[in-house]
Amino acid sequence: MPQITRAVGIIIPSERQLLPTEKLFYQFIRDFFAVLDQFQN
């Protein structure tokens, strides 16, 4: 199985509120990589 390294960096601007769609997207990315990490361990 190929080794997948986490090469996704997300910059979240702190000076403004995130839109609901942006929050969903960031949450999805975090969950996605959490699942990937589980499969690798």
LINJO-V599841 format. One record per helix or strand of 2 or more residues. SS is the DSSP state (H for helix, E for strand). FROM is the first residue (numbers start at 0). TO is the last residue. Records with the same first field share a line. If there is no record, write none. Layout:
BEGIN
SS=FROM-TO + FROM-TO
END
This chain:
BEGIN
H=19-39
END
